[in-house]
Amino acid sequence: MKLAVVGVGYWGPNLVRNFLNHPEVSEVYCCDIDRQRLDFIQKKYPSVKITNDYSSILQNQEIEGIVLATPVGTHFPLAKKALEFNKNVLVEKPLTANVDDARALIDLAEEKGLKLMVDHIFVYNGAVRKIKEIVDSGEIGDIMYFDAVRINLGLFQHDVNVIWDLATHDLSIMDYIISKKPNAVSAVGMGHYNALEDISYITLYYDNRCICHIHVNWLAPVKIRRILIGGTKKMIVFDDVEPVEKIKVYDKGVEVTTREGIYKTLIQYRTGDMTSPQYDTTEPLMSVVDEFIQSIKNNRRPLTDGWAGLKIVKIMEAAEYSIKNKGQIIELDV
């Protein structure tokens, strides 16, 4: 299979490396408007073919798939062109900058019988997949809350705010792990150096009294990548910064007993053991690359297809609207 990576700036080289290492890829093309980045990637990976002409990639009938690692605002026009030229497409997160563009790409891909996939990389993370396995087994009970913090000093983006840059990760993890869909969202945020919000707090509401809260921030003095999942039986902490024991399952919780008399309800706290399960440590991006290739080869729907990308774009678009309206609760249809 021959594929092309468009955009070899920050993330593109990682994609190139993984495609080159895949046994079913025979050739990788690289396209970028920055000649220095093309020279860099060819020096690093001499076997790649480079070009600054996107149309030459589109017109090359041997190329089966195009991978877009470009600014968010370019995702729609570049992906649309690729699909029109009968190329399967893998897009870096988020899928598009708005809901209408995401729907248009999905419709075009389905009309053409092509694969449209978004790189929600944490869905392919071994630790996240282990957490889903634990949740699906019923070990932690019903999920009461999902609390995520993703903060650091930078990297500031020039085209999207902190929600579109960072919250995409936690929203895709939330969507993957929690089987039920949120019905409303509210968000607040503030931009301190330009019009784009650099800090935001997002809250999502569910029918079953489950609540999700996501804090994203480019202005933090420390790097934190942590998710807490509270179940009615057990609780999970996922700390992606930890070098080992990224997942910890705590046998802790609250037990409520109803009694007669003046104290009708008795709340007791249960504290048991903490366990740290093992998980697959395969590089998530390699799993993303393999999913894209296998979905083309076997003509099947990729795990994080266009519809998965659309769900996240819907939530982020609604959250952004909520911010502009001082935290107004926005109904969701995802």
N, C-alpha and C positions, 0 to 999 in steps of 0.2 A: 504494500500500500504506500502511496506517495501522498504526503500532506504538506501544508504550508502554514507557518506561524507568521501572523501579521502583527507587527509590534514587538521589537526585541529590546525594550527599555528595561523596566524594573523586573517584571514577572516573566516576560517572554523567554529569556535564556533558560529558566527552569523548565519551561515547557519543551523547548528545543532539546535539552538534555534527556528528558524522559521519553520523548518520541524517538530520538536516536537510539536509546537503549531498548526500545521495544522490539521483540524478535519479528514482528509482522510488518514493520515499517522499513521500506527499502530506501526511501529518499525523503529528505526534509528540505523544503524551500523556506527562506526567510525574507520577509518584506518589511521595509521601514523607510520613512522619508528622511531619516537622519543617516547620512553616509557613515558617520563615525560609529554609530551603533552597528551597522552592517559589517564594517571592518572589524569591530571588536568580536562579533559573533563568529565571523569566519576564521579569525585567528584562534579563537577558543575551540571551535568545532570545524576543522578544515573541510569536512565532507559536505557541509551544507551548501546549497546554491542560493545566492543572494540577488536581490533586485529591489529597486525603489519604485517599481512600476506595478501597482496593484492590478491593473488590467491584464498584465502578462500572466499573473497568477490565475485570474479568472478564466482566461482563454486557454490555459494549459489543460487539455482534456485528460491528462494522466493523473492530475491531482484530484483525489476523491474527497478530501476534507480540508476545510480552512479553519484555523484557530485564531481567534481575535483576542489579543492582549493589548488593547488600545484604550484611550480615554472613553469614559462612559458615553459621552455625547456622540461618539463615532460608531457605537455598537450597531445602532439601527441601520444607518445607510450602508455600512460595510457588510453587515450580515444579509441585508436585503439583496444587495448585488450578488453576493456569493450564492444565495439560494436561487436567484434568477438564472445564474450560470450553472445550476444543477450540482452545486457543491454542498456536502454535509457541513454543518457548522457547529463549532464549540466556542462559546463566548465566555470570557471572564466575567465574574460577578460584578455588578448586577446585570441581568439580561439586557435591559434597556433603561432609559431615563424616565419612562412613563408607561402607563398601562396600555394606551392605544398602540404604541409602537410594538410592545410585547405581543399583543393580540395579532397584529398584522404579520409579524414574523411567524407566529404559530400557524396562522391560516395559510401562509405561503408555503411553509415547510410541509404541511399536510397535503396541500394541493399538488405539490411536486413529488410527494413520497420520499422526502429527505429527512435526515435526522437533525434536530435542533436541540442542542444540549447546553446547559449552563454549568460553569465550574463552581458549584457550591462545595468547596473542597472539604469542609468539615463533615459532610455526609459520608465521605470516604475515609475519614480518620478512624483508625482502629479503636481508639479509646471511646469515641462517640458511638461507634457501632456496638461496642460492648455495653455501653450504658443503655442503648435501645434494647439490646437483648435482655438485660436485667429488668428494665421497665416492662417489656412485653411478657416476661415470665410471671409477672404479678408479685415479684418478691418485695417491692417497696409499697405495694398497695396502690390506691388511687393517688394521682398527682394533685397536690394542693397548691403548689407554687413552683415557678421556674424563675430563678433570679440570676441574672448574668451581669458581669462587670467586664468591660473590655476598654482599658484606658492605657494611655502612654503619653509621652511628650512628643507629639507629631505622629506620623508624617502628615503635614498639612497638604490637602489637595486643593487644586485651583479650579476644578470644574464641578465638584460635588461636595456636599456637607458631610459631617461626621456620621450621619445616619447611613447614607448611601455607601460610605467607605467602610465603616466598621460594623454597624448593626446588621448588615447583610449576613455576616457569619452566624451571629447568635439567633437571628430569625430563622435561618435555614436549619440550624440545629434543633431549635424549638419545633419547627414544622415536622422534622424527621422523627423526633422522639415522642411528641405528644400527638396521639392519634386524632383527638378532637381539634376542630378548627376554632380560632378566636372569632368572636362576633362583633367586637368593638375595640377601638384603640384610642388612646389619648397620649399626647406628647408635649413636652416643653423643652426649650433649648435656647441657646444664645450664641451669637457670634461676637467675638471680642476684637478681632483684627481685620475682618472684612464682612461682607454681607452673608457669608456662609457660616452656619452654626458649627462651632467647634466643640460644643458640649451639649448632650441631650439625654433626657430621661424618657423612656417609652414604656407605657403600660398597656397590656392587652388583657381583655376580659373574655372569659369562657362561660358557657351555660351552667357547668357543673361546679361552680364556685372556685374553679382553678383560676389563678391570676399569674401573669407573666410580667416581669419587670426587667428592663434592659437599660444599663447605664453605659454610654459611650462617651469618650473624652479624649481630645488631642492635647489637653493642657495639664496632664497629671505628672507629678514628679517621679512616679514609679510606674513600672509596667505590671499590670494585673490582667490575667486572662482566666477568669474563674466563673463557674456556674454551680449554683446550688439547686438541687431538685428535692423538694420536700414531699414525701409520700405519707400515706396514712399508717404504713407499717415501718418503713425505713427511710433513710435520707442519703442522698448522694452528693459528693463534692467532686467536681472535675476541675483540676487546676492545671492548665496547659503549660504553665511556666515551670512547674516541678519537673526535674530531670527524671525522677523515678516516682512510682506510686501516684500517677496522675489522677487515678480514680480511687476514691475512698467511699466505701459503703458503710454507713453508721446504723447500727441497730438501736436507734434512738427514736423516741416519739412520745406521744401523749395518749393516755388512755382515760376515757370518760365513763364513769359509772353513775347511773341514776339511782338515787335512794329516796326513801320516804323521810319526811321530817323537815326540820328547818333548813338543813343543807341538802337540797334535792339533787344537786350535781356534784360529784367528786371528781376532780381532775388530778390524775397521777402522771408522773413523768417516768418513762422507762429508759434506762441506759444499759446497753449491751456492748457487744464487741464491735470493733472496726475491722473491716477486711479490705484488702486492696487486690482486686482481681487482675489476672493477666489479660493481655489483649494483643491483637495483631499489630506489629510495629512496621509493617510495610509502609513506605513513603506514600502518603495520601495522594500526591499528585500522580504517582505512577498508576494508582488505582483509577484516577480520573481518566488518564490517557487510555488505559486498557478498556474502560467502560465505553469510551467514545469509539474506539476501534472495533470492539466486539459488537456494539449496536449497529455499526455499518455492515460488518462482515456477516452477522447473523440476522440482519434486517429486523431488529427488535427495538422496542422503546427504551431509551436510556433512563437510568434511575432518576437523574436530575434533568428532565426534559424541559421543553419550553413552558409547559404548564406549571412545573415546579418553580421555574423562574418567575412566571407571571404572578403566582401567589405572593412571593416576597415583594415584588414591585408594587403590588396592590397595597400591601401593608405599609411600605415605606412612603408611598405617595400620600396615603391617608394620614400617616404620622406627620409628614411635612405640612399638610394642610392644617392639622391640629396645632402645630407649633405657631403657624401664622395667625391662628385664632385663639391664642393664649390657653392652650390645653383643652380645647373643645373635644368632647367625646364624639368620634366618628364611627358610624356603623360600618361593618365589614361584610363583604360577600366573597369569601375565599374558598 
